[in-house]
Amino acid sequence: MTTRTFEHEILDEVKKRWSPRAFDPNRSVSEADLMGVMESARYAPSCFNEQPWQYLVTMQGDEAHEKMAGVLGDTNREWASKAPVLMLILSRKQFSRNGKENRWHLFDAGTSWGYLSLEAQRRGLHTHAMGGFSVSRARETFEIGEDMSVIAAVAMGYYGSKEDLNPELQKKEKPAIRKSIKEILLRR
């Protein structure tokens, strides 16, 4: 496992959070834990308190879970279909109060996802967000209108066995090294 180096003290959930691909298909996520992560996502800040995000959530064993796996790209489907929870992050493009474009909706939905992922980590769950899925298949399969952005797919569950992954994915199954603060902080 890669060891990360932290230059400053931060939340343990942030230190421990990473995006694994090995999920335990035999350990389901409780309704209490699912609702807990949704509660955290719900309390993220947003422009004008719009809360434009929605989470389309499927649970392993349900027909919808199989449909969700079907919208994923082949490589992601291989490992993510084993996660007990699959979801799509959606966001409304217009303000509900006046119908005008909400140019901050993606930022706000991303903040909500960040809250969700940290609460999942606190509860011993792992999350892995994915861009490798078909937006058009997701729209068609789940009847998602054009008024919503389909932002990302997410797998959530308990960590499984790295050995259940194919050899190429096994090599990637470790926390990624992050850029230094100097690389991301711009001061003028």
Secondary structure, DSSP 4 states (H G I P E B T S, - for coil): -PPP--SS---HHHHH----S-B-TTSPPPHHHHHHHHHHHHTS--GGG---EEEEEEETTSHHHHHHHHHB-HHHHHHHTTSSEEEEEEEESB-TTT--B-TTHHHHHHHHHHHHHHHHHHTT-EEEEE--B-HHHHHHHHT--TTEEEEEEEEEE-B--GGGS-HHHHHH-SPPPPPPHHHH----
